[in-house]
Amino acid sequence: MNSAEQIAEHMEVIAADGIPVGTVDHMEGDTRIKLTKNDSVDGQHHLIPVDWVDHVDTHVHLKKNSNDVRSQWSSAT
């Protein structure tokens, strides 16, 4: 399954521990998800790789827990 094709703007992104880590702003190519800056405590966009996605339903569910996501995501302006 190609998860990137199922990911849409405004979908909530949920870590493996059930904690929301952001909302999809848009896809950056086929490999990265850009999160909205509105949900971020530092007011910045963050990028996470599609490889972290476990599955997509009405939300984007990640394989990593929220602490790992926040410590490993990339910042974007």
C-alpha positions as CSV (number, residue, x, y, z in Angstrom):
1,M,0.0,0.0,0.0
2,N,1.3,3.5,-0.9
3,S,0.4,5.5,2.2
4,A,1.5,8.8,0.5
5,E,-1.4,8.7,-1.9
6,Q,-4.0,8.4,0.9
7,I,-2.6,11.4,2.9
8,A,-4.7,14.5,2.5
9,E,-4.4,18.1,3.9
10,H,-5.9,18.7,7.3
11,M,-5.6,15.0,8.4
12,E,-4.6,14.6,12.0
13,V,-1.3,12.8,12.6
14,I,-1.2,10.4,15.5
15,A,1.9,8.8,17.0
16,A,2.0,5.1,18.0
17,D,1.3,6.0,21.6
18,G,-2.0,7.6,20.6
19,I,-0.8,11.2,21.1
20,P,-1.5,13.7,18.2
21,V,1.7,15.3,16.9
22,G,0.2,17.6,14.3
23,T,-2.0,18.2,11.3
24,V,-1.0,17.6,7.6
25,D,-0.3,20.9,5.8
26,H,0.6,19.1,2.6
27,M,2.9,16.5,1.1
28,E,6.4,17.5,0.1
29,G,6.9,15.3,-2.9
30,D,6.2,11.6,-2.3
31,T,8.4,11.1,0.7
32,R,7.7,13.8,3.3
33,I,4.7,15.1,5.2
34,K,4.7,18.8,6.1
35,L,2.8,19.5,9.3
36,T,1.0,22.8,10.0
37,K,2.8,25.3,12.1
38,N,-0.5,26.1,14.0
39,D,-0.2,22.9,16.0
40,S,3.4,23.3,16.8
41,V,4.6,24.7,20.1
42,D,7.5,26.5,18.4
43,G,5.4,28.0,15.6
44,Q,7.3,26.2,12.8
45,H,6.4,23.7,10.2
46,H,7.9,20.3,10.7
47,L,8.6,17.5,8.2
48,I,8.2,13.8,8.8
49,P,9.1,11.0,6.4
50,V,6.3,8.9,4.9
51,D,8.4,5.9,6.1
52,W,7.2,6.6,9.6
53,V,3.5,6.0,8.6
54,D,2.0,2.8,9.8
55,H,-1.4,3.2,8.2
56,V,-3.9,5.8,7.0
57,D,-7.6,5.9,7.7
58,T,-9.3,9.1,8.7
59,H,-6.0,9.9,10.4
60,V,-2.3,9.4,9.6
61,H,-1.0,6.8,12.1
62,L,2.7,6.7,12.8
63,K,5.0,3.8,13.9
64,K,6.9,6.0,16.3
65,N,5.9,7.3,19.6
66,S,5.3,11.1,20.1
67,N,8.6,11.7,21.9
68,D,10.6,10.1,19.1
69,V,8.6,12.0,16.4
70,R,9.3,15.3,18.0
71,S,12.9,14.6,18.6
72,Q,13.5,13.3,15.1
73,W,11.4,15.5,12.8
74,S,12.9,18.2,10.6
75,S,12.1,21.8,11.0
76,A,11.0,23.7,7.9
77,T,10.3,27.4,7.4
